[in-house]
Amino acid sequence: MEKEKQLYTVTVYTENNIGLLNRVSAIFQRRHINIESINISVSEIDGVSRFTILINVSEEQMKKIIGQIEKQVEVIKAYYHTDDDTIYQESCLFKVKSDLLFEERQIQNIIKESNSRIVTVNKEFFVIEKSGRKNEIELLYRELKPFGIMQFVRAGRIAVTKEPMEISKMLEAFN
């Protein structure tokens, strides 16, 4: 019997080396696991990158994946957390025809009610930015779709843990 799948946020602290993204994504590919989102950025530690990966797997699979990720030479430490253990956000941009902003009062209401903000406006289009949970972004998408979305892009999840991460203390021990 297959164990119940759930969303996990995987946090991987790494040295910033070329090719590591390919090797990490290959770990998921070999197991036929789809990555829901991925974000790579600098971390709170100088010279250390942070991968934030969102996947839907069983906890048993998750533990095996963490083990495989940590076998990569450049990986300092990998963690996994459930949604309850993290504070997370996603961000997106919508590009919509400018005339709608002035002709459709409803769009102004949608922007206001969704806590979105207008990033830029010109004669041809305006751009709306929204940060929030996936369901909030999907709701805004559904509300704007009837007006015609010229372009849409959503960034990967970013997350911090509710509990302290021990990575900083761990790295201090190395120095």
N, C-alpha and C positions, 0 to 999 in steps of 0.2 A: 504494500500500500504506500503510495507516494505521500510524503509529508506535505502539510499545508504551506502554500507559498504566501509570502508577504513582501511588501516593499522594504528594502534595506538601503540605507545611505552608507556607502563605503567611503571611508576617509583614508587616503594613502599619503604619507609623508615621504618624499623622495629627494634624492639629489637631482638636479636638473640636467639630465643627460639625453642626448639625441637617441631616438629609437625606443625609448622606454614606453611611450604611449602604444606603439605597435605591439610590444611584448605583453603589456598589461591587457590590451584589448584581445589579444590572441588567447589568453586564459579563458575569457568569456566565450569566444568563438568556438574553441575546442569543445566546450560543454553545451553548445547550442543555446546560450543564454543571451537574450537581447538586452543591451544597455539602454535603459529608458532615457537617461541623460548623463552627460559628463561635463565637468567643469575643471579646468586646471588653472591654478593661479599661484602667486607667491603666497607664503604662509606667514604666520606670526614670528617665524624663526628665520633670520638672515641666511640666505643661500639655500633654503629648503622650499621645494614646491609642494603644493597640496592638490591632490586629485580628489574630487567629490563625484562619486559615481552612484547612480540610482539604478537598482536592479530588483527584479521580482523573482525570488527563489525561496526554497525551504531553508530553515536554519542549518540543517545538515549540509546542504550544498554551500551555504554561505561560509561555514567554517572551513571547508575544503578549499574554497576560492581564496580566502584570506591566507591560508597556508601557502598556496601557490604564488600569490602576489608577493608574500614576504621572502620567497626564495630568490626573487630578482635582486641582483647585487646592489642596485642603487636604492632599493626600497629600505627606508629607515624603520618604518612601522606602519601597519595597516590596522584599521579598526572597522567595525560595522555597528550600526545603530538602527533601531526602529524609529518610526515617526514620533512615537511618544517620548523618545530619548533626545530629540533634536528640536531646534528652532530653525525653520527653513523657509525659504522664499524662492520664487521663480520670477523672472522678469521678461517682458515682451514689448514689442513695438508694433503698432498698426499704422499703415499708411492709407489715408482715405482722401477722396477728392475734396478740394477746398470749398467748392460751392455748397456742399452739404452742410458744412459747419455753420454757414450763415442762413441757409434756406430751411434746414431741418432743426427746429427747436429741440426735438427729441434727442438728437445726437449730443447736444450740450447737456441735457439732463442725464444721459447715459454716462458721459464723462464724469460729471459731478457725483452721481450716485455710486459709481464704481471706484471712487477715489483714484482715478487716473489723472494724468496731467498731459497737457499739450506741450510737446517738446519744440516743435517748429511749425510755422504756417507760411505758405507762399501762395502765389496765384493758382498753382496747379493742385497742390495737396497740402494736407496737414498730417503731423505724426503724433500719435498718442502713445505714452509710455505707461505701463502698468506693472507694478510689483505686487506679488501676493502668492496665495496658494494656487495650485493647479486648477481647482474648481472655480476660483474667482476669475482666472484668466479665460477659462473655457466659457464661462457665462458671458463675459464681455465680448468674446469672439462671436457667440451666438447672437448677441444683441446688435453687434455692428454688421454682421454678415448681410442682412437684407439691404443695407445701404451700399454695399459693394466695397470690399476690402481690396485695395490695390496690391498691398504687400503685407505679410505677417511673418514675424520671426519671434521665437521664444528661446531664451537662454536656458542652460541647464540649471538644475537645482544648486543652490548654495545653502550651506547649513553649518550651524555650530551646535555643540552638544550642550545639554542643560547641566550635566556634571562636568567638573574640571577634566581637561585632557592632561594626561601625565607625560606627554611627549616632551615638553620643555624641560622638566626635571630630568627625564631620561637623557636628553641631549647634553645637559649641563654636566652629567656624570662622565660623558665622553671627553669633554674639554679639559 
